[in-house]
């Protein structure tokens, strides 16, 4: 069922004025995102007509834009991705670990998204793999699924990595070792190594002249100014957060479905749009309990600006796998781990139905809907034949 208010409604109403006001300052990727969201599931992208195989009820279905920043398109993408990941689950407890960048680094990341986001992935994954392999801790090679989020609940710029990690790994001797039931790795040790790895490589990028700075940060091009800017980040404790393990593989999949294909804001969080301002729900993490859920109202232009802050670099992969789950060795590693854990291999899923093209049942009788007509972009489906006119033409 369509949400009462959608991000697309805001972009269609306020997008033209926003483009005009920021002409020359929006990237091609940002313009493409705006266009994709505005035209998603409209006649601009074409579509098809579906009919119920039982009662004959018909409905029009417009095509999706399939842009990874579009809130409406991520549900189908998540279903397809989850179906592929289900076979990789192990009968172990799974931990949720979060690596967050301090504000001083987040400012630098905004001007250097591809480089710094990639560095965030590399530093966080190497931290986990290094500490897990240490015999003083787990002493094993673990598997990691990492997802990049660049936003806070209020759509501000807040880059961080969510990781899903099975509670165990393979030892150098080829044996499986499990972590303690409610403890994977010490977060303070993780935070210290993460800070050292990240800052060391960030300084290397600066020394190689690969970082760029604009506006208030333009002075950071100077090495001494850059070092002074990083000084507070060197002294503070970098936050690494580890949650208690999930309650079974089903809970892991439910979590992944919420996080892997999430965008800056979902349509379900929108409350009111009056053509000039947007009201939405968000979480204020400085509060606890019932006070954490709060409501914010901002101008429509500010809403669009915040949404576009999270445009990912072209071709950038925001879901990555490491350790036992990396590359072509994933299937072999998972099969071997299942053998050591005496786990039953997962049954093969039926692939006849494309999870990205699941048609809802007939709203009248619940029957199966089939496609009876396809129409191209900017076209409308043909209307049903006028039986009365046809009868008059055929009359003697």
N, C-alpha and C positions, 0 to 999 in steps of 0.2 A: 504494500500500500504506500502511496506517495506521501511523504512528509508534508505537513501544512506549509512550512517554509523551507526552502532549499538554498544552498549557496548559489545555485544557478539563477534563482530569482533575483538575488542581490546583484550578481554580475550583469544580468540583462538590463536591470533598471539603472544601476549606477556605473556600469562599466564604460559606456561611451564617454561620459563626462570625465571619468578617471583617465581614460586614454588621452583625451584632449588636454587635460591639465598636466599630464606627465609625458607629453610627446617628446621623443628623443631621449627619455630617461628610462624607458622600459626595454628590457632585453627582448630579443626575438622569442626566446623560450617562454618568457612571461606573457607575451602577447598570444602565443600559441595556446598556453594554458587557459587564458581568459576566453579565447574563441572556442576551445574544445568544451569547456564547462557550459558556456552559453548555448551551444548548439546540441549538447548531448541529449539524446532521445527526443529530438525534434525532427520535423520534415527536412531540415537542412542536411541531415545525414542519411536520409532514406529510411526504409524499413520494410515491413511485411504485414500482411493481414493473416490472422490466425482464425481458425474455425474449430468449434468443438466437434469431435468425431461422433458424439452421441446426440446432442440436442441442436447442433447447427449454429449456436451462438457465435458471433464474430466480434473481433476486437482488433484494433490497430496497434502494432508494436513498432516504435521507432528504434533505430540503431543507436548503440552506445558509442561514445567517443573513445573509450578505452585508454584515456590519458591517466597516468598513474597518480596524478594530483587530483583527479575528479572524485568527489565523495560518492557519487552514484555508481561508479564503475568498480569500486574496490571489493564489493561483496562477491561478485563472480570470480574475480581474480584470486581472492583468498580461498574460495572453495576449490579451485583448480590446484592451487599451490599446496593446500592442506592434504588433498588426496594423494599427492606425490610424496609428502613428508610422512604420512602415517606409517609407511613401511620401515621408516628409520627409527621408530621408537623402540626403546629397550625397556625390559621389566625392572626398571630402577627408579628411585626417586629423582625428580628433576628439580634443579635449583634455578631461580631467577636472579641474575646478577646485573647491576646497573653501574656503568661508568659515566661520570658526569664531568664536563669541563668547567673550570672556574670562569667567572665573568671576564677576567682579563684576557683569557684565551678565546672565549666565545666572540669577542669583538674582532679579534684577528681572523677567526674562522669565517666570519661573515664576508670579508673581502677576499678570502682565499678558500672558497668552499671545497673545490675538488681536492686540493692538496691537504687541507687540514682535516676534512672529514675522512679522507683516506688514512691519514696519520692516526686519527682517533681509532679507527678499526685496527690498524696494525699494532699500536701500542697496547690497546686493551686486550687483544687476542694473545699477543706475546706475553703479557703479564700473566694471564690465566694459565697458559701452557707452561710457562717457566716455573711458577709457584707450584702448580699441580705436579710437575715432574720432580720436584725436590723431594728426596726421601724423608726429609723432616716433616713434610706435610702429607701429601697423598702418595707421591712416588709413582705416578702413572701418567700415561698420555690420555688426555680427555677429548671429548668431542664438544664442539661449540656451534650453536646457531646464533648469529648476531644480527640485530636489526637496528638501523640508525633512525632516531627521531631527532628533529631539529627544533621542536617547539615545546613551549610550556603550555599549560592548560588555557592561558589567556592569549595564545598564539604569538607570544613573544619569542625571540630567538634564544633557544636553549638546547644546544646540541648535546646529545647523550646516546649511549649505546645500551640496548637491552640484550641480554644474553640468556639463552636457555641451555643449561648444562646438565647432562646426566650425572647422577651421584656416584661416579666411579670411572675407572679407565683401565687400560692395558699396561701392565708393568713391562720393564725391559725383558723379563723372562717369558713374556707372552701369556701371563696369567691375568685374570680379571680381579681387581681389588675395588671394593665398595667404600665410599666415604662413611663417616658417621651419619646416623639417621637424620639429624637436624643441623649438620655442620659440614660445609664443603671445604672452604679455605679461609684463612684469617683476613678480614677486610682491611685492617690497618697495614698489613704486609703488602696486600694487593695495591692499596692506594699509594704507598711509598714507591714501589717499583714502577707503577703506572706513571706517576709524576716524573720520575727520573728518565724513563724511556721517552716520554712524550716531549719534555723540554729539551732533551739532548737532540732529538731529531728535528724539533722546531728550529733550534739554533742552527742546525746544519742547513735547513732550507733557507733561512735568512742569510747565512753566509754565502750560499750559492746564488743569491739574488733572485730566488724563485717566488718570494712573497711580495705582494703589492699592497699599497696602503693609500687610502683616499680620505678627503675631508679632515676630520679631527685627528685621524690616525696617521696623517701623511708624514709626520715627524718620525714615525717608527722606522722609516727607512734607514735612519742613522743607527749604527750598531749600539752606541752608548745609550741612546734614548730607548731603544728596544730592550736592552738589558734592564734599565730602570723600570720599564713597564712590566717586565716579568718578575721583578723582585718580590712583590707581594704573593704571587702565585708560587714562588719557590718556598716561601715560609709557611704557607697555609697547608692544612691537611686536605688532600684531594679526596672527594667523596666517592667511595665504592660501597654500594648497598647490596646486600644479599638477603633475599627473602627466604622464608621457610620453604621446604620442598612441596611440590604439588601433590595432590592426592590422586595419583594414578595417571596413566597415559591420556585418559579422556580429558582430564583437567588441563594437561599440557596442550592438547589440540585446541581446547576452548580458548586458552590464553593466546596461543599463536594466531588464532583466527581474529582476535581483537587487535593484536599488535603489529603483525607483519605487514598488513596493507592499510594501515591507518593513515589518514591525512591530517592536516593541521587542525581541522574541526569537522565533525560529522554533522549531517543535517539534523539529527535528533537533538542536538544541543541548542539549536536555534529556537528562540521563543517568539520574538516580534521583529518585523521589518516594516517600517512606515515610510519607505522611499528615501528617507534622509539618515536614519540611524538604525542600528542593529542591536538587539538585546539577546544575549545568550548566556547559558550556564557555564561555569568554570569552577575548578577546584583551587582554593587558596591554601597552599600547603603550609602556610605559616599558622594556620588555624587547625584545630582538631575537632573531632566529633561532628555534630550537626552543622557547626559554623564553617566547616571546610567547603561545603557546597554553597556557592554564591552566584549572584547574577551581575552581569556587566552590560552597560550600554555604551556603544561607541558610534561615531559617525560612519556612514557607509563607506566613504573613501578610506577611512582608517582601517575598517574591516578588510577591504580589498588589499590595502598596503601590507597588513599583517599576514594575510593569506599568502601573498606573493613573496614574502620574505623566505618562504620555505621551498622555493623552486630549486630542485636538485640539478646539478650539472648534467648536461646531456650524456647519456650512456653510463651514468654513475650507478653502481649496484648497491642498493641500501640493505639487501639481505645477503649475508655471506656466511660460509661454513668454514670451520677450522678444525685442526687436529684429526680425530677419527672420522669426522664428517666431511673432510675436505676432498675435493677432486674425485678422480676416477676410482680411488681406493675405498670410497665410502661403502659401497655394497659389500666388498670383501671384509672390511673391518666390522660392519654391522653383523654380517653373517657369522663371523668368528666369535664376536662378543655374545651373540645369541646362543651359540654352541656351548660356550663356557658357562653361560647362565642357565643352561638347560631350558631355554625358552622355545616355545612353539613358533615356527615361522608364520608370519601373517599370511592370511589367505589372499589370493589374487583378487583385485577389485575388477568388477565388470567395467569395461571401457567403452561400451556401446554408446553411453550417453555422455555427451560433452558437458562437463561441469560448468563451462563458461556460457552455455546456451541452454539453461534449464528454463523451460516455459512453465509458468504457474498454471494450475488446473483451471478448468472452466468455472467462472464465478457463479454460474447458474446451477449446474448439476455436478460439478467436480470432475467432469470427463477430461479426456486427453485432448489438448489443443494441437492442431496440425497447421502448417503453413499452406495457404491456398493462393497467395499472390505476393510478389516481391516488387517494390517500387524504388526507383533510384533517388539520388539526392535532389532536394528541392522539388520533389514531385509529391503528389497526393495519390492515394489508392483510387482506383476506378469505383464509381458509385454503382450500386446494384441496378440491374435493368429495370426500366419503368414498364411494368407488365400492362398497365392500362393503356399506355400509348401504343405498345406493341399490338394489343388486341384491336385498337382502332384502325391501325395500318393494315391489319390482316382481314378486317371486316369487308364483306362483299359490297 
